Amino acid sequence: MLLGLVRELLAADDEVWTLARHAPALTHPRLHPLLADYRDAAALRAALASATPFDRAVVWIHSAAPDAPFVVAEAVRGPFFHVLGSAVADPSRPDDGRRARFAALGTDARDVVLGFVREGEHSRWLTNAEISAGVWEAVQGNVQRAVVGTVTPWAARPG
């Protein structure tokens, strides 16, 4: 879903490491796949140790691996862009302590919240291209918090 972002980073002459369970279809001399299951913290640490430290990270990890973002954060010495689903903007959800945990690690954590798009009376989820473009804009702007699309009004999100 972030393939467009990877392409933008490569076009900007960045060295890019991707973390995935399988080798990516895209190949490039500055693209370095780290193959590991991020749900396995030991395997994740081992994969990261082979390539760290990183100057910055863009991390989108599903909630099935709640500790994985913090494992990755330990390997980053610069901005850590944490891509988050729209649920983080749910006004009924209490603070989960994520920001405090990053702060305790000394991580320069930035949030990129993926929202939705309103189209008249309807709304829809973001496309992969919109996600990549929005995350790239947040990285380029080096912002503390970005919302791609919108998360308001919360009741208007797609069903």
C-alpha positions as CSV (number, residue, x, y, z in Angstrom):
1,M,0.0,0.0,0.0
2,L,3.0,2.3,0.4
3,L,4.6,1.3,-2.9
4,G,4.1,4.9,-4.2
5,L,6.0,6.2,-1.2
6,V,8.9,3.8,-1.8
7,R,9.1,5.0,-5.3
8,E,9.1,8.7,-4.2
9,L,11.9,8.0,-1.7
10,L,14.0,6.2,-4.3
11,A,13.4,9.1,-6.7
12,A,14.7,11.4,-4.0
13,D,17.9,9.4,-4.0
14,D,17.2,7.8,-0.5
15,E,18.5,4.4,0.5
16,V,15.3,2.6,1.3
17,W,14.9,-0.5,3.5
18,T,11.5,-2.2,3.5
19,L,10.3,-4.7,6.1
20,A,8.1,-7.5,4.8
21,R,7.6,-11.2,5.1
22,H,8.2,-11.7,1.4
23,A,10.6,-10.1,-1.1
24,P,9.0,-7.1,-2.9
25,A,8.3,-7.2,-6.6
26,L,10.1,-3.9,-7.0
27,T,13.8,-4.0,-7.4
28,H,16.2,-1.1,-7.3
29,P,19.9,-0.7,-6.3
30,R,19.0,1.5,-3.4
31,L,16.1,-0.7,-2.2
32,H,17.0,-3.2,0.5
33,P,14.4,-5.6,1.6
34,L,14.5,-6.8,5.2
35,L,12.6,-10.1,5.4
36,A,11.1,-10.8,8.7
37,D,7.7,-11.3,10.3
38,Y,7.2,-8.1,12.4
39,R,4.9,-10.1,14.7
40,D,8.0,-11.9,16.0
41,A,9.9,-9.3,18.0
42,A,13.2,-11.4,18.1
43,A,13.2,-11.8,14.3
44,L,12.3,-8.2,13.8
45,R,15.2,-7.1,16.0
46,A,17.6,-9.4,14.2
47,A,16.5,-8.1,10.8
48,L,16.9,-4.5,11.9
49,A,20.3,-5.1,13.5
50,S,21.6,-6.1,10.1
51,A,20.9,-2.6,8.7
52,T,20.7,0.0,11.4
53,P,20.7,2.7,12.5
54,F,18.2,4.4,10.3
55,D,18.1,8.2,9.9
56,R,14.3,8.1,9.7
57,A,11.5,5.5,9.4
58,V,8.0,5.4,8.0
59,V,6.2,2.6,9.8
60,W,2.8,1.1,9.1
61,I,2.3,-1.9,11.3
62,H,-1.0,-3.6,11.9
63,S,-2.4,-3.8,15.4
64,A,-1.7,-7.6,15.5
65,A,1.9,-6.7,16.4
66,P,1.4,-4.0,19.1
67,D,5.1,-4.0,20.2
68,A,6.6,-3.9,16.7
69,P,6.6,-0.1,16.2
70,F,8.6,0.3,19.5
71,V,11.1,-2.4,18.4
72,V,11.6,-0.5,15.1
73,A,11.8,2.9,17.0
74,E,14.8,1.6,18.9
75,A,16.7,1.4,15.6
76,V,15.9,4.9,14.4
77,R,18.0,7.9,15.3
78,G,15.8,10.5,13.5
79,P,12.1,11.1,12.8
80,F,9.8,8.1,13.2
81,F,6.6,8.6,11.1
82,H,4.0,6.3,12.5
83,V,1.2,5.6,10.0
84,L,-2.0,4.9,11.9
85,G,-5.5,3.9,10.9
86,S,-8.4,6.2,11.4
87,A,-9.4,4.5,14.6
88,V,-6.8,6.5,16.4
89,A,-8.9,9.6,15.8
90,D,-12.1,8.0,17.3
91,P,-13.2,10.5,20.0
92,S,-14.5,7.7,22.1
93,R,-11.2,5.9,22.4
94,P,-9.1,6.5,25.4
95,D,-5.3,7.3,25.2
96,D,-3.5,4.0,24.7
97,G,-0.2,5.3,26.0
98,R,1.5,5.0,22.7
99,R,2.9,8.5,22.6
100,A,4.2,8.2,26.2
101,R,5.9,4.9,25.3
102,F,7.7,6.5,22.3
103,A,8.7,9.5,24.5
104,A,10.2,7.0,27.0
105,L,12.3,5.6,24.2
106,G,13.5,9.1,23.2
107,T,11.8,8.6,19.8
108,D,11.0,11.6,17.7
109,A,7.6,10.2,16.9
110,R,5.3,11.8,14.3
111,D,1.8,10.6,13.5
112,V,0.3,10.2,10.1
113,V,-3.3,9.3,10.5
114,L,-5.1,7.8,7.5
115,G,-8.7,9.0,7.3
116,F,-11.3,8.9,4.6
117,V,-12.6,11.1,1.8
118,R,-16.0,12.8,1.8
119,E,-17.7,12.9,-1.6
120,G,-21.0,14.8,-1.2
121,E,-23.3,12.8,1.0
122,H,-21.0,9.7,0.9
123,S,-17.5,8.9,2.1
124,R,-14.9,6.3,1.1
125,W,-11.6,5.0,2.4
126,L,-8.4,6.3,0.9
127,T,-6.9,4.7,-2.2
128,N,-3.3,3.3,-2.1
129,A,-2.2,6.2,-4.2
130,E,-3.8,8.7,-1.9
131,I,-2.2,7.0,1.1
132,S,1.3,7.0,-0.5
133,A,0.9,10.7,-1.6
134,G,-0.3,11.8,1.8
135,V,2.4,10.0,3.7
136,W,5.1,11.4,1.3
137,E,3.7,14.9,1.9
138,A,4.0,14.3,5.7
139,V,7.6,13.1,5.4
140,Q,8.6,15.9,3.1
141,G,7.0,18.5,5.4
142,N,8.6,16.8,8.4
143,V,5.4,17.5,10.4
144,Q,4.5,16.3,13.9
145,R,1.0,15.2,12.9
146,A,-0.7,14.8,9.6
147,V,-4.1,13.6,8.6
148,V,-4.4,12.1,5.1
149,G,-8.0,12.8,4.0
150,T,-10.2,13.7,7.0
151,V,-11.4,12.1,10.2
152,T,-14.2,14.6,10.8
153,P,-17.0,14.3,11.3
154,W,-16.3,10.9,12.8
155,A,-19.8,9.8,12.2
156,A,-19.3,10.3,8.4
157,R,-16.6,7.6,8.0
158,P,-17.3,4.8,5.6
159,G,-19.2,1.8,7.0
